[in-house]
Amino acid sequence: MVTTIVTTKGQIVIPSRIRRKLNIKKGTRFSIEEKGDQLVLQPLTAEYFQRIAGIAGTKGKGVAALLEERAKDKENEDKKWSKS
């Protein structure tokens, strides 16, 4: 088991070993789900969307749209940070 601490801003640190294993990079978005008294964090990476592609029955079009939207979000974030 790995532990972490919540900061005053409500942030947590994900250990580097786990980030590497799950391909979590700066700007990776997560879904957060409550399951009883537990929180489940799911990184929304390209691998995740490829894994669930068949669930919606969109023949990959949904995945492509989500990845395109994420690429635009990342581009906007990068522009925002480069102006700082």
PyMOL Python script that loads the backbone (N, CA, C, O; Angstrom):
from pymol import cmd

cmd.read_pdbstr("""\
ATOM      1  N   MET A   1       0.845  -1.173   0.000  1.00  0.00           N
ATOM      2  CA  MET A   1       0.000   0.000   0.000  1.00  0.00           C
ATOM      3  C   MET A   1       0.890   1.235   0.000  1.00  0.00           C
ATOM      4  O   MET A   1       1.912   1.279   0.685  1.00  0.00           O
ATOM      5  N   VAL A   2       0.493   2.222  -0.767  1.00  0.00           N
ATOM      6  CA  VAL A   2       1.188   3.499  -0.828  1.00  0.00           C
ATOM      7  C   VAL A   2       0.275   4.543  -0.208  1.00  0.00           C
ATOM      8  O   VAL A   2      -0.935   4.525  -0.433  1.00  0.00           O
ATOM      9  N   THR A   3       0.846   5.452   0.570  1.00  0.00           N
ATOM     10  CA  THR A   3       0.037   6.507   1.178  1.00  0.00           C
ATOM     11  C   THR A   3       0.493   7.866   0.673  1.00  0.00           C
ATOM     12  O   THR A   3       1.610   8.014   0.177  1.00  0.00           O
ATOM     13  N   THR A   4      -0.372   8.844   0.803  1.00  0.00           N
ATOM     14  CA  THR A   4      -0.070  10.216   0.418  1.00  0.00           C
ATOM     15  C   THR A   4      -0.840  11.132   1.359  1.00  0.00           C
ATOM     16  O   THR A   4      -1.666  10.668   2.145  1.00  0.00           O
ATOM     17  N   ILE A   5      -0.574  12.416   1.281  1.00  0.00           N
ATOM     18  CA  ILE A   5      -1.216  13.394   2.157  1.00  0.00           C
ATOM     19  C   ILE A   5      -1.969  14.400   1.302  1.00  0.00           C
ATOM     20  O   ILE A   5      -1.514  14.764   0.218  1.00  0.00           O
ATOM     21  N   VAL A   6      -3.122  14.850   1.790  1.00  0.00           N
ATOM     22  CA  VAL A   6      -3.894  15.880   1.119  1.00  0.00           C
ATOM     23  C   VAL A   6      -3.362  17.240   1.566  1.00  0.00           C
ATOM     24  O   VAL A   6      -3.205  17.481   2.763  1.00  0.00           O
ATOM     25  N   THR A   7      -3.084  18.133   0.607  1.00  0.00           N
ATOM     26  CA  THR A   7      -2.591  19.468   0.933  1.00  0.00           C
ATOM     27  C   THR A   7      -3.753  20.363   1.365  1.00  0.00           C
ATOM     28  O   THR A   7      -4.914  19.960   1.308  1.00  0.00           O
ATOM     29  N   THR A   8      -3.428  21.569   1.793  1.00  0.00           N
ATOM     30  CA  THR A   8      -4.477  22.518   2.187  1.00  0.00           C
ATOM     31  C   THR A   8      -5.362  22.908   1.010  1.00  0.00           C
ATOM     32  O   THR A   8      -6.485  23.373   1.201  1.00  0.00           O
ATOM     33  N   LYS A   9      -4.861  22.721  -0.197  1.00  0.00           N
ATOM     34  CA  LYS A   9      -5.645  23.012  -1.403  1.00  0.00           C
ATOM     35  C   LYS A   9      -6.433  21.796  -1.884  1.00  0.00           C
ATOM     36  O   LYS A   9      -7.080  21.854  -2.930  1.00  0.00           O
ATOM     37  N   GLY A  10      -6.384  20.698  -1.133  1.00  0.00           N
ATOM     38  CA  GLY A  10      -7.117  19.498  -1.525  1.00  0.00           C
ATOM     39  C   GLY A  10      -6.396  18.659  -2.563  1.00  0.00           C
ATOM     40  O   GLY A  10      -7.017  17.800  -3.188  1.00  0.00           O
ATOM     41  N   GLN A  11      -5.105  18.880  -2.766  1.00  0.00           N
ATOM     42  CA  GLN A  11      -4.338  18.149  -3.762  1.00  0.00           C
ATOM     43  C   GLN A  11      -3.637  16.962  -3.120  1.00  0.00           C
ATOM     44  O   GLN A  11      -3.332  16.968  -1.927  1.00  0.00           O
ATOM     45  N   ILE A  12      -3.385  15.934  -3.945  1.00  0.00           N
ATOM     46  CA  ILE A  12      -2.602  14.787  -3.491  1.00  0.00           C
ATOM     47  C   ILE A  12      -1.472  14.548  -4.481  1.00  0.00           C
ATOM     48  O   ILE A  12      -1.554  14.951  -5.641  1.00  0.00           O
ATOM     49  N   VAL A  13      -0.422  13.894  -4.018  1.00  0.00           N
ATOM     50  CA  VAL A  13       0.697  13.533  -4.889  1.00  0.00           C
ATOM     51  C   VAL A  13       0.567  12.052  -5.220  1.00  0.00           C
ATOM     52  O   VAL A  13       0.405  11.216  -4.332  1.00  0.00           O
ATOM     53  N   ILE A  14       0.641  11.741  -6.510  1.00  0.00           N
ATOM     54  CA  ILE A  14       0.644  10.354  -6.948  1.00  0.00           C
ATOM     55  C   ILE A  14       2.111   9.961  -7.113  1.00  0.00           C
ATOM     56  O   ILE A  14       2.827  10.581  -7.899  1.00  0.00           O
ATOM     57  N   PRO A  15       2.565   8.950  -6.392  1.00  0.00           N
ATOM     58  CA  PRO A  15       3.977   8.563  -6.461  1.00  0.00           C
ATOM     59  C   PRO A  15       4.434   8.283  -7.902  1.00  0.00           C
ATOM     60  O   PRO A  15       3.667   7.787  -8.727  1.00  0.00           O
ATOM     61  N   SER A  16       5.700   8.613  -8.179  1.00  0.00           N
ATOM     62  CA  SER A  16       6.231   8.512  -9.538  1.00  0.00           C
ATOM     63  C   SER A  16       6.148   7.094 -10.098  1.00  0.00           C
ATOM     64  O   SER A  16       5.903   6.923 -11.293  1.00  0.00           O
ATOM     65  N   ARG A  17       6.345   6.080  -9.267  1.00  0.00           N
ATOM     66  CA  ARG A  17       6.267   4.692  -9.736  1.00  0.00           C
ATOM     67  C   ARG A  17       4.881   4.413 -10.335  1.00  0.00           C
ATOM     68  O   ARG A  17       4.766   3.760 -11.373  1.00  0.00           O
ATOM     69  N   ILE A  18       3.850   4.906  -9.682  1.00  0.00           N
ATOM     70  CA  ILE A  18       2.480   4.696 -10.160  1.00  0.00           C
ATOM     71  C   ILE A  18       2.221   5.542 -11.407  1.00  0.00           C
ATOM     72  O   ILE A  18       1.586   5.072 -12.351  1.00  0.00           O
ATOM     73  N   ARG A  19       2.714   6.803 -11.418  1.00  0.00           N
ATOM     74  CA  ARG A  19       2.534   7.659 -12.598  1.00  0.00           C
ATOM     75  C   ARG A  19       3.163   7.026 -13.830  1.00  0.00           C
ATOM     76  O   ARG A  19       2.563   7.028 -14.904  1.00  0.00           O
ATOM     77  N   ARG A  20       4.370   6.482 -13.683  1.00  0.00           N
ATOM     78  CA  ARG A  20       5.039   5.837 -14.833  1.00  0.00           C
ATOM     79  C   ARG A  20       4.260   4.615 -15.300  1.00  0.00           C
ATOM     80  O   ARG A  20       4.043   4.426 -16.497  1.00  0.00           O
ATOM     81  N   LYS A  21       3.844   3.790 -14.348  1.00  0.00           N
ATOM     82  CA  LYS A  21       3.136   2.557 -14.691  1.00  0.00           C
ATOM     83  C   LYS A  21       1.842   2.838 -15.442  1.00  0.00           C
ATOM     84  O   LYS A  21       1.496   2.119 -16.379  1.00  0.00           O
ATOM     85  N   LEU A  22       1.123   3.888 -15.032  1.00  0.00           N
ATOM     86  CA  LEU A  22      -0.175   4.202 -15.629  1.00  0.00           C
ATOM     87  C   LEU A  22      -0.100   5.285 -16.708  1.00  0.00           C
ATOM     88  O   LEU A  22      -1.126   5.745 -17.209  1.00  0.00           O
ATOM     89  N   ASN A  23       1.139   5.690 -17.063  1.00  0.00           N
ATOM     90  CA  ASN A  23       1.353   6.699 -18.105  1.00  0.00           C
ATOM     91  C   ASN A  23       0.636   8.015 -17.779  1.00  0.00           C
ATOM     92  O   ASN A  23       0.003   8.620 -18.643  1.00  0.00           O
ATOM     93  N   ILE A  24       0.747   8.441 -16.529  1.00  0.00           N
ATOM     94  CA  ILE A  24       0.136   9.694 -16.091  1.00  0.00           C
ATOM     95  C   ILE A  24       1.179  10.796 -16.248  1.00  0.00           C
ATOM     96  O   ILE A  24       2.261  10.729 -15.667  1.00  0.00           O
ATOM     97  N   LYS A  25       0.843  11.798 -17.032  1.00  0.00           N
ATOM     98  CA  LYS A  25       1.742  12.917 -17.305  1.00  0.00           C
ATOM     99  C   LYS A  25       1.098  14.214 -16.805  1.00  0.00           C
ATOM    100  O   LYS A  25      -0.065  14.228 -16.401  1.00  0.00           O
ATOM    101  N   LYS A  26       1.870  15.296 -16.840  1.00  0.00           N
ATOM    102  CA  LYS A  26       1.334  16.604 -16.479  1.00  0.00           C
ATOM    103  C   LYS A  26       0.114  16.894 -17.351  1.00  0.00           C
ATOM    104  O   LYS A  26       0.173  16.745 -18.571  1.00  0.00           O
ATOM    105  N   GLY A  27      -0.965  17.298 -16.742  1.00  0.00           N
ATOM    106  CA  GLY A  27      -2.179  17.632 -17.481  1.00  0.00           C
ATOM    107  C   GLY A  27      -3.133  16.466 -17.678  1.00  0.00           C
ATOM    108  O   GLY A  27      -4.221  16.659 -18.220  1.00  0.00           O
ATOM    109  N   THR A  28      -2.762  15.260 -17.254  1.00  0.00           N
ATOM    110  CA  THR A  28      -3.665  14.112 -17.389  1.00  0.00           C
ATOM    111  C   THR A  28      -4.923  14.372 -16.569  1.00  0.00           C
ATOM    112  O   THR A  28      -4.843  14.756 -15.402  1.00  0.00           O
ATOM    113  N   ARG A  29      -6.052  14.168 -17.167  1.00  0.00           N
ATOM    114  CA  ARG A  29      -7.329  14.351 -16.467  1.00  0.00           C
ATOM    115  C   ARG A  29      -7.742  13.033 -15.830  1.00  0.00           C
ATOM    116  O   ARG A  29      -7.343  11.955 -16.271  1.00  0.00           O
ATOM    117  N   PHE A  30      -8.548  13.145 -14.785  1.00  0.00           N
ATOM    118  CA  PHE A  30      -9.034  11.986 -14.049  1.00  0.00           C
ATOM    119  C   PHE A  30     -10.536  12.065 -13.893  1.00  0.00           C
ATOM    120  O   PHE A  30     -11.114  13.150 -13.823  1.00  0.00           O
ATOM    121  N   SER A  31     -11.163  10.897 -13.840  1.00  0.00           N
ATOM    122  CA  SER A  31     -12.536  10.845 -13.353  1.00  0.00           C
ATOM    123  C   SER A  31     -12.428  10.438 -11.884  1.00  0.00           C
ATOM    124  O   SER A  31     -11.544   9.668 -11.510  1.00  0.00           O
ATOM    125  N   ILE A  32     -13.324  10.955 -11.066  1.00  0.00           N
ATOM    126  CA  ILE A  32     -13.348  10.626  -9.647  1.00  0.00           C
ATOM    127  C   ILE A  32     -14.735  10.084  -9.339  1.00  0.00           C
ATOM    128  O   ILE A  32     -15.743  10.747  -9.583  1.00  0.00           O
ATOM    129  N   GLU A  33     -14.771   8.880  -8.804  1.00  0.00           N
ATOM    130  CA  GLU A  33     -16.040   8.218  -8.507  1.00  0.00           C
ATOM    131  C   GLU A  33     -16.076   7.844  -7.032  1.00  0.00           C
ATOM    132  O   GLU A  33     -15.108   7.314  -6.484  1.00  0.00           O
ATOM    133  N   GLU A  34     -17.195   8.126  -6.410  1.00  0.00           N
ATOM    134  CA  GLU A  34     -17.407   7.692  -5.029  1.00  0.00           C
ATOM    135  C   GLU A  34     -18.017   6.303  -5.053  1.00  0.00           C
ATOM    136  O   GLU A  34     -19.009   6.063  -5.740  1.00  0.00           O
ATOM    137  N   LYS A  35     -17.424   5.395  -4.305  1.00  0.00           N
ATOM    138  CA  LYS A  35     -17.979   4.050  -4.134  1.00  0.00           C
ATOM    139  C   LYS A  35     -18.059   3.806  -2.641  1.00  0.00           C
ATOM    140  O   LYS A  35     -17.096   3.363  -2.015  1.00  0.00           O
ATOM    141  N   GLY A  36     -19.218   4.100  -2.082  1.00  0.00           N
ATOM    142  CA  GLY A  36     -19.372   3.994  -0.637  1.00  0.00           C
ATOM    143  C   GLY A  36     -18.474   5.012   0.033  1.00  0.00           C
ATOM    144  O   GLY A  36     -18.610   6.213  -0.201  1.00  0.00           O
ATOM    145  N   ASP A  37     -17.551   4.538   0.871  1.00  0.00           N
ATOM    146  CA  ASP A  37     -16.630   5.449   1.552  1.00  0.00           C
ATOM    147  C   ASP A  37     -15.258   5.484   0.867  1.00  0.00           C
ATOM    148  O   ASP A  37     -14.267   5.881   1.480  1.00  0.00           O
ATOM    149  N   GLN A  38     -15.204   5.069  -0.400  1.00  0.00           N
ATOM    150  CA  GLN A  38     -13.941   5.064  -1.147  1.00  0.00           C
ATOM    151  C   GLN A  38     -14.025   6.026  -2.326  1.00  0.00           C
ATOM    152  O   GLN A  38     -15.105   6.289  -2.855  1.00  0.00           O
ATOM    153  N   LEU A  39     -12.863   6.548  -2.729  1.00  0.00           N
ATOM    154  CA  LEU A  39     -12.739   7.338  -3.946  1.00  0.00           C
ATOM    155  C   LEU A  39     -11.960   6.515  -4.963  1.00  0.00           C
ATOM    156  O   LEU A  39     -10.927   5.930  -4.636  1.00  0.00           O
ATOM    157  N   VAL A  40     -12.452   6.470  -6.180  1.00  0.00           N
ATOM    158  CA  VAL A  40     -11.757   5.761  -7.250  1.00  0.00           C
ATOM    159  C   VAL A  40     -11.317   6.806  -8.265  1.00  0.00           C
ATOM    160  O   VAL A  40     -12.146   7.498  -8.856  1.00  0.00           O
ATOM    161  N   LEU A  41      -9.996   6.917  -8.463  1.00  0.00           N
ATOM    162  CA  LEU A  41      -9.429   7.833  -9.444  1.00  0.00           C
ATOM    163  C   LEU A  41      -9.103   7.050 -10.705  1.00  0.00           C
ATOM    164  O   LEU A  41      -8.401   6.040 -10.645  1.00  0.00           O
ATOM    165  N   GLN A  42      -9.604   7.504 -11.842  1.00  0.00           N
ATOM    166  CA  GLN A  42      -9.330   6.846 -13.117  1.00  0.00           C
ATOM    167  C   GLN A  42      -8.649   7.838 -14.037  1.00  0.00           C
ATOM    168  O   GLN A  42      -9.278   8.813 -14.448  1.00  0.00           O
ATOM    169  N   PRO A  43      -7.368   7.624 -14.382  1.00  0.00           N
ATOM    170  CA  PRO A  43      -6.729   8.535 -15.330  1.00  0.00           C
ATOM    171  C   PRO A  43      -7.376   8.384 -16.701  1.00  0.00           C
ATOM    172  O   PRO A  43      -7.573   7.268 -17.181  1.00  0.00           O
ATOM    173  N   LEU A  44      -7.701   9.500 -17.323  1.00  0.00           N
ATOM    174  CA  LEU A  44      -8.351   9.481 -18.626  1.00  0.00           C
ATOM    175  C   LEU A  44      -7.272   9.629 -19.709  1.00  0.00           C
ATOM    176  O   LEU A  44      -7.108  10.692 -20.308  1.00  0.00           O
ATOM    177  N   THR A  45      -6.554   8.546 -19.936  1.00  0.00           N
ATOM    178  CA  THR A  45      -5.465   8.510 -20.907  1.00  0.00           C
ATOM    179  C   THR A  45      -5.959   7.881 -22.212  1.00  0.00           C
ATOM    180  O   THR A  45      -7.060   7.333 -22.272  1.00  0.00           O
ATOM    181  N   ALA A  46      -5.135   7.968 -23.244  1.00  0.00           N
ATOM    182  CA  ALA A  46      -5.475   7.351 -24.529  1.00  0.00           C
ATOM    183  C   ALA A  46      -5.696   5.850 -24.351  1.00  0.00           C
ATOM    184  O   ALA A  46      -6.593   5.276 -24.968  1.00  0.00           O
ATOM    185  N   GLU A  47      -4.882   5.218 -23.512  1.00  0.00           N
ATOM    186  CA  GLU A  47      -5.015   3.785 -23.272  1.00  0.00           C
ATOM    187  C   GLU A  47      -6.375   3.454 -22.662  1.00  0.00           C
ATOM    188  O   GLU A  47      -6.998   2.456 -23.025  1.00  0.00           O
ATOM    189  N   TYR A  48      -6.825   4.284 -21.747  1.00  0.00           N
ATOM    190  CA  TYR A  48      -8.138   4.074 -21.121  1.00  0.00           C
ATOM    191  C   TYR A  48      -9.235   4.134 -22.178  1.00  0.00           C
ATOM    192  O   TYR A  48     -10.108   3.266 -22.214  1.00  0.00           O
ATOM    193  N   PHE A  49      -9.200   5.149 -23.038  1.00  0.00           N
ATOM    194  CA  PHE A  49     -10.254   5.294 -24.041  1.00  0.00           C
ATOM    195  C   PHE A  49     -10.198   4.171 -25.074  1.00  0.00           C
ATOM    196  O   PHE A  49     -11.236   3.741 -25.578  1.00  0.00           O
ATOM    197  N   GLN A  50      -9.006   3.698 -25.390  1.00  0.00           N
ATOM    198  CA  GLN A  50      -8.901   2.577 -26.321  1.00  0.00           C
ATOM    199  C   GLN A  50      -9.486   1.311 -25.705  1.00  0.00           C
ATOM    200  O   GLN A  50     -10.107   0.503 -26.394  1.00  0.00           O
ATOM    201  N   ARG A  51      -9.280   1.148 -24.401  1.00  0.00           N
ATOM    202  CA  ARG A  51      -9.790  -0.031 -23.709  1.00  0.00           C
ATOM    203  C   ARG A  51     -11.318  -0.047 -23.673  1.00  0.00           C
ATOM    204  O   ARG A  51     -11.928  -1.113 -23.761  1.00  0.00           O
ATOM    205  N   ILE A  52     -11.939   1.126 -23.543  1.00  0.00           N
ATOM    206  CA  ILE A  52     -13.402   1.166 -23.443  1.00  0.00           C
ATOM    207  C   ILE A  52     -14.084   1.453 -24.777  1.00  0.00           C
ATOM    208  O   ILE A  52     -15.304   1.609 -24.821  1.00  0.00           O
ATOM    209  N   ALA A  53     -13.318   1.525 -25.861  1.00  0.00           N
ATOM    210  CA  ALA A  53     -13.857   1.916 -27.165  1.00  0.00           C
ATOM    211  C   ALA A  53     -15.049   1.064 -27.587  1.00  0.00           C
ATOM    212  O   ALA A  53     -16.005   1.597 -28.150  1.00  0.00           O
ATOM    213  N   GLY A  54     -15.020  -0.224 -27.335  1.00  0.00           N
ATOM    214  CA  GLY A  54     -16.096  -1.098 -27.784  1.00  0.00           C
ATOM    215  C   GLY A  54     -17.371  -0.989 -26.972  1.00  0.00           C
ATOM    216  O   GLY A  54     -18.417  -1.463 -27.414  1.00  0.00           O
ATOM    217  N   ILE A  55     -17.316  -0.388 -25.819  1.00  0.00           N
ATOM    218  CA  ILE A  55     -18.488  -0.322 -24.945  1.00  0.00           C
ATOM    219  C   ILE A  55     -19.611   0.499 -25.561  1.00  0.00           C
ATOM    220  O   ILE A  55     -20.774   0.100 -25.501  1.00  0.00           O
ATOM    221  N   ALA A  56     -19.273   1.648 -26.157  1.00  0.00           N
ATOM    222  CA  ALA A  56     -20.293   2.546 -26.687  1.00  0.00           C
ATOM    223  C   ALA A  56     -20.790   2.135 -28.065  1.00  0.00           C
ATOM    224  O   ALA A  56     -21.839   2.606 -28.504  1.00  0.00           O
ATOM    225  N   GLY A  57     -20.068   1.277 -28.748  1.00  0.00           N
ATOM    226  CA  GLY A  57     -20.495   0.835 -30.071  1.00  0.00           C
ATOM    227  C   GLY A  57     -20.386   1.908 -31.140  1.00  0.00           C
ATOM    228  O   GLY A  57     -21.164   1.910 -32.094  1.00  0.00           O
ATOM    229  N   THR A  58     -19.428   2.824 -30.996  1.00  0.00           N
ATOM    230  CA  THR A  58     -19.274   3.903 -31.968  1.00  0.00           C
ATOM    231  C   THR A  58     -18.151   3.625 -32.967  1.00  0.00           C
ATOM    232  O   THR A  58     -17.773   4.503 -33.742  1.00  0.00           O
ATOM    233  N   LYS A  59     -17.630   2.421 -32.946  1.00  0.00           N
ATOM    234  CA  LYS A  59     -16.557   2.002 -33.856  1.00  0.00           C
ATOM    235  C   LYS A  59     -15.339   2.919 -33.756  1.00  0.00           C
ATOM    236  O   LYS A  59     -14.685   3.202 -34.759  1.00  0.00           O
ATOM    237  N   GLY A  60     -15.041   3.378 -32.545  1.00  0.00           N
ATOM    238  CA  GLY A  60     -13.851   4.187 -32.329  1.00  0.00           C
ATOM    239  C   GLY A  60     -14.015   5.674 -32.547  1.00  0.00           C
ATOM    240  O   GLY A  60     -13.113   6.447 -32.224  1.00  0.00           O
ATOM    241  N   LYS A  61     -15.162   6.099 -33.096  1.00  0.00           N
ATOM    242  CA  LYS A  61     -15.368   7.525 -33.367  1.00  0.00           C
ATOM    243  C   LYS A  61     -15.415   8.330 -32.076  1.00  0.00           C
ATOM    244  O   LYS A  61     -14.921   9.457 -32.030  1.00  0.00           O
ATOM    245  N   GLY A  62     -16.002   7.763 -31.032  1.00  0.00           N
ATOM    246  CA  GLY A  62     -16.066   8.451 -29.737  1.00  0.00           C
ATOM    247  C   GLY A  62     -14.683   8.649 -29.155  1.00  0.00           C
ATOM    248  O   GLY A  62     -14.373   9.708 -28.609  1.00  0.00           O
ATOM    249  N   VAL A  63     -13.856   7.629 -29.273  1.00  0.00           N
ATOM    250  CA  VAL A  63     -12.486   7.711 -28.768  1.00  0.00           C
ATOM    251  C   VAL A  63     -11.720   8.792 -29.523  1.00  0.00           C
ATOM    252  O   VAL A  63     -11.019   9.603 -28.919  1.00  0.00           O
ATOM    253  N   ALA A  64     -11.857   8.797 -30.829  1.00  0.00           N
ATOM    254  CA  ALA A  64     -11.155   9.798 -31.640  1.00  0.00           C
ATOM    255  C   ALA A  64     -11.591  11.204 -31.251  1.00  0.00           C
ATOM    256  O   ALA A  64     -10.760  12.106 -31.148  1.00  0.00           O
ATOM    257  N   ALA A  65     -12.884  11.395 -31.035  1.00  0.00           N
ATOM    258  CA  ALA A  65     -13.386  12.713 -30.651  1.00  0.00           C
ATOM    259  C   ALA A  65     -12.859  13.126 -29.285  1.00  0.00           C
ATOM    260  O   ALA A  65     -12.477  14.280 -29.093  1.00  0.00           O
ATOM    261  N   LEU A  66     -12.834  12.199 -28.337  1.00  0.00           N
ATOM    262  CA  LEU A  66     -12.326  12.509 -27.007  1.00  0.00           C
ATOM    263  C   LEU A  66     -10.830  12.829 -27.040  1.00  0.00           C
ATOM    264  O   LEU A  66     -10.381  13.764 -26.377  1.00  0.00           O
ATOM    265  N   LEU A  67     -10.063  12.062 -27.802  1.00  0.00           N
ATOM    266  CA  LEU A  67      -8.629  12.324 -27.907  1.00  0.00           C
ATOM    267  C   LEU A  67      -8.366  13.667 -28.586  1.00  0.00           C
ATOM    268  O   LEU A  67      -7.452  14.393 -28.196  1.00  0.00           O
ATOM    269  N   GLU A  68      -9.154  13.992 -29.585  1.00  0.00           N
ATOM    270  CA  GLU A  68      -9.004  15.281 -30.266  1.00  0.00           C
ATOM    271  C   GLU A  68      -9.332  16.423 -29.304  1.00  0.00           C
ATOM    272  O   GLU A  68      -8.627  17.432 -29.270  1.00  0.00           O
ATOM    273  N   GLU A  69     -10.395  16.262 -28.531  1.00  0.00           N
ATOM    274  CA  GLU A  69     -10.769  17.284 -27.552  1.00  0.00           C
ATOM    275  C   GLU A  69      -9.673  17.445 -26.500  1.00  0.00           C
ATOM    276  O   GLU A  69      -9.342  18.565 -26.111  1.00  0.00           O
ATOM    277  N   ARG A  70      -9.118  16.338 -26.045  1.00  0.00           N
ATOM    278  CA  ARG A  70      -8.045  16.390 -25.050  1.00  0.00           C
ATOM    279  C   ARG A  70      -6.804  17.070 -25.623  1.00  0.00           C
ATOM    280  O   ARG A  70      -6.139  17.826 -24.914  1.00  0.00           O
ATOM    281  N   ALA A  71      -6.480  16.818 -26.884  1.00  0.00           N
ATOM    282  CA  ALA A  71      -5.333  17.456 -27.514  1.00  0.00           C
ATOM    283  C   ALA A  71      -5.535  18.970 -27.578  1.00  0.00           C
ATOM    284  O   ALA A  71      -4.593  19.730 -27.352  1.00  0.00           O
ATOM    285  N   LYS A  72      -6.748  19.408 -27.883  1.00  0.00           N
ATOM    286  CA  LYS A  72      -7.051  20.841 -27.915  1.00  0.00           C
ATOM    287  C   LYS A  72      -6.927  21.436 -26.514  1.00  0.00           C
ATOM    288  O   LYS A  72      -6.373  22.523 -26.349  1.00  0.00           O
ATOM    289  N   ASP A  73      -7.439  20.732 -25.505  1.00  0.00           N
ATOM    290  CA  ASP A  73      -7.323  21.204 -24.117  1.00  0.00           C
ATOM    291  C   ASP A  73      -5.864  21.355 -23.728  1.00  0.00           C
ATOM    292  O   ASP A  73      -5.478  22.355 -23.123  1.00  0.00           O
ATOM    293  N   LYS A  74      -5.056  20.366 -24.072  1.00  0.00           N
ATOM    294  CA  LYS A  74      -3.632  20.400 -23.725  1.00  0.00           C
ATOM    295  C   LYS A  74      -2.941  21.558 -24.425  1.00  0.00           C
ATOM    296  O   LYS A  74      -2.113  22.245 -23.826  1.00  0.00           O
ATOM    297  N   GLU A  75      -3.278  21.776 -25.690  1.00  0.00           N
ATOM    298  CA  GLU A  75      -2.690  22.893 -26.440  1.00  0.00           C
ATOM    299  C   GLU A  75      -3.040  24.221 -25.766  1.00  0.00           C
ATOM    300  O   GLU A  75      -2.183  25.093 -25.621  1.00  0.00           O
ATOM    301  N   ASN A  76      -4.298  24.369 -25.356  1.00  0.00           N
ATOM    302  CA  ASN A  76      -4.717  25.598 -24.686  1.00  0.00           C
ATOM    303  C   ASN A  76      -4.012  25.765 -23.344  1.00  0.00           C
ATOM    304  O   ASN A  76      -3.618  26.875 -22.987  1.00  0.00           O
ATOM    305  N   GLU A  77      -3.852  24.676 -22.601  1.00  0.00           N
ATOM    306  CA  GLU A  77      -3.140  24.733 -21.321  1.00  0.00           C
ATOM    307  C   GLU A  77      -1.693  25.135 -21.535  1.00  0.00           C
ATOM    308  O   GLU A  77      -1.163  25.967 -20.798  1.00  0.00           O
ATOM    309  N   ASP A  78      -1.043  24.545 -22.549  1.00  0.00           N
ATOM    310  CA  ASP A  78       0.345  24.866 -22.835  1.00  0.00           C
ATOM    311  C   ASP A  78       0.502  26.340 -23.197  1.00  0.00           C
ATOM    312  O   ASP A  78       1.457  26.990 -22.773  1.00  0.00           O
ATOM    313  N   LYS A  79      -0.438  26.865 -23.981  1.00  0.00           N
ATOM    314  CA  LYS A  79      -0.390  28.287 -24.357  1.00  0.00           C
ATOM    315  C   LYS A  79      -0.555  29.163 -23.126  1.00  0.00           C
ATOM    316  O   LYS A  79       0.135  30.171 -22.971  1.00  0.00           O
ATOM    317  N   LYS A  80      -1.480  28.767 -22.250  1.00  0.00           N
ATOM    318  CA  LYS A  80      -1.729  29.535 -21.034  1.00  0.00           C
ATOM    319  C   LYS A  80      -0.482  29.580 -20.163  1.00  0.00           C
ATOM    320  O   LYS A  80      -0.131  30.640 -19.643  1.00  0.00           O
ATOM    321  N   TRP A  81       0.187  28.455 -19.997  1.00  0.00           N
ATOM    322  CA  TRP A  81       1.367  28.383 -19.133  1.00  0.00           C
ATOM    323  C   TRP A  81       2.574  29.069 -19.767  1.00  0.00           C
ATOM    324  O   TRP A  81       3.420  29.606 -19.052  1.00  0.00           O
ATOM    325  N   SER A  82       2.665  29.060 -21.080  1.00  0.00           N
ATOM    326  CA  SER A  82       3.826  29.690 -21.732  1.00  0.00           C
ATOM    327  C   SER A  82       3.739  31.215 -21.636  1.00  0.00           C
ATOM    328  O   SER A  82       4.762  31.895 -21.709  1.00  0.00           O
ATOM    329  N   LYS A  83       2.519  31.763 -21.471  1.00  0.00           N
ATOM    330  CA  LYS A  83       2.350  33.214 -21.312  1.00  0.00           C
ATOM    331  C   LYS A  83       2.710  33.669 -19.909  1.00  0.00           C
ATOM    332  O   LYS A  83       2.982  34.849 -19.690  1.00  0.00           O
ATOM    333  N   SER A  84       2.713  32.730 -18.940  1.00  0.00           N
ATOM    334  CA  SER A  84       2.990  33.090 -17.541  1.00  0.00           C
ATOM    335  C   SER A  84       4.437  33.459 -17.327  1.00  0.00           C
ATOM    336  O   SER A  84       4.832  33.786 -16.208  1.00  0.00           O
TER     337      SER A  84
END
""", "prot")
cmd.dss("prot")
cmd.show_as("cartoon", "prot")
cmd.util.cbc("prot")
cmd.orient("prot")
